[in-house]
Amino acid sequence: MMIKTSLCIGCFLLNLIDSITVVSAQRGAKAPKTTKLVPYSYLMTDEDYGEVDPTKFNIDLALQVMNPSVSKGIAQGRDRWMSIIVGDLPDVPNPDWSFDDGGYCTGIPYPLNIDDTHLCVREGVFDDAGDGEFNIYGYYQTGSFRETGGLAYEGYIEFDTYDAAQLLRKPGQWETLFLRMMGFAIGFDQLLYFDLTHFDDVTTYYTGANGLKVWQEWGCSGNPPMFAVDSQGYYWDSKCLVNELFTEKFNPKGKLSKLTIAAFEDMGYTVDYNAADKYNVEDILCCKNAGGSGAVSVAEQELPSQEPVLSEAGKAYATTYGIKVLDEQREKLASRRRLQQDNMFTGVDEETTPRTSNSITVIIEENGIIFDFTVSE
């Protein structure tokens, strides 16, 4: 285990303004903790939250926010995921500052040691309320992965300031959306796009052992169904798993169920199932409850066919935005490498710099429904 380097928030402020206090909502805490957060650019590490325990799963946040009100939901999302994933992962050392988001979280130095995941979270101005037909809420992206075990150690989230402000007016909706975005950025995205060992891409059924165990505990036979989005992303199928948070579209009332937590365990994370939301098995439309006359397989159950999906025009709109972001990321990475070539980062091998992911998942609204759509180069 590497010794974590303490970082001072004030050392990295780009804008000095009045601080605000956010109450941390970590589950199981005996008393509420307060975290001093200053809007704009800063790095929040484990020490800054007052929770120094290198034996647990930790999330470091590089934050660039404009609206202080969003910070509470961000802190709550961090706390929640640190109560779900509880096992420590191998640290990723950064002794020569070779990792720095490719300049993406501008002006915020990367930690000297990543324990266990580093997220760049940015608030930006996209398209406000959209063009009247479509509206971009933001995107999430998993960045780099450990050489051993393959689990992610960095990710990115960017959201539109207008849309976040609108969601803040609806109790719990901003917090729920960010919880979902963070879950994808720290690992669930990896399950759906990079780790192909836990689902059958022909039948789009989930096959991970821990997920199947939960499925059977719920009284279901067969396999949990997944929803394929143009073969670019797989989610729990909302036609079957009603009110699950990690389906192909955002449900403000969605629950983070044991099935989603089991998927993280299947990937190799150590998890705590007690941190799951209570999920009503009656919301599963493709199996019978354990108390019934016997469960039926997904293949034998007729699912609703008229579920709203993102239109082709919506996919094109999301693709245009996604390609724009990927182009910007590629240019920032190229700029980073030019700096290396100019010897501004002596001793840094170009090959040690994390590669920018060649895909992102855009969050787009159409007809009042918020969809995910993955865009690849």
Phi, psi and omega in degrees: 000127177287152176277121184288135181272127179285135182237135181270129181301316186298337181293340189242012181289133173265335181224122182265109178222175182301140180274161175236162180249131179242132179273124178285136184251036182298133182292142176085356180291138181289329179214150180295142177254151178245144180234124176285119178240134178244125181302165184081228195254126176194163179250125176253114177252179185303320181297324183292335177270359178073026183229075184269101178213093184291354179272354180252172176283129183234150178234120172266140182239127166261113189249136170227095184237152180252328181256110183303336184294337181284342189295327181296317178295325178294314179297320179294321178297317177299313181300318183295314181291331176285346173269341179272309176266118190241350183264140180291147175246159177302133178293156175245104183287149180223057188293335183253017178058030182286339177261126177208033181063018183059025182083010188286309171275080193304131173080003180250109181300142177290151177298151175291340180211126182266115181222099004245340182223141178242126179242133169266118181241120184232142172255132183221179177250113183255270184231023181051243181271008180090193184261013182097339179242319180232156181214123179272120177272334182148205179202164170227161187198135170269131187268278188241160186232150177294143179294324179258123180091333174076008182279148186291150173233001174206152179205174185223141174223131173226137183224156183277130184297324180295312183292323177298319179296322178293319180292328179297338178282348180248107188312123174087347187286319177296315181299319181291317179297317181292322176304318179293313180300317181295320179299319177293317186293327183270349180178322185296328175301322179296318179301320189276336187240338187240325182263101187264016186268353187245012172207154180268112185283358174270310180269348186056040172258144177281138185236001181298140188298316182288324175297318178296324179298314178296317180304316180289325176298330178282356179090021183255150172248174184075215182228151175298132180278146176243156181254123180265128178255095179052035180059019181248353180193147180232136182224167168298142184280117183292341177292335179257306184266080180290139177066025169267142187286332188256048171265185187286350176221155186285128176245111182303338178260011185295145180253144175270096192272172176298332180296317177295318178297322178298325178297321175297319178296321178299328179285340179124002178279151171268126190233166176238109182291342178293344180275359181286152170288152175289121184248127182280115183295344175291346176278000176266113188267001184241023172201166177261154178293159183299332182277359183277195184279006180131134182287152176247152181286159179300321183296333183270352185259127178279120181265156176303139183256342185261062176264138179298138176229160179292132182288165177298323177295322177295320177297320179295320179296315179294322181296318179301315179294316183298317179296323177300315179295316180297322177297318179296318179297319181296321179293320179294323177293320178296321178297319178301317182289329175295322177297321177298316181295334178275009177064025176283342176236080186296140177082004181263121177279133181304327183289344180276347180287130181300138176280138175292136179300146181266018176210151173222161176249117183272139176257117187228141179255135174217128180055038176080002180248135181261117182251161168256141175214121183273133180242126179240154176291000000 
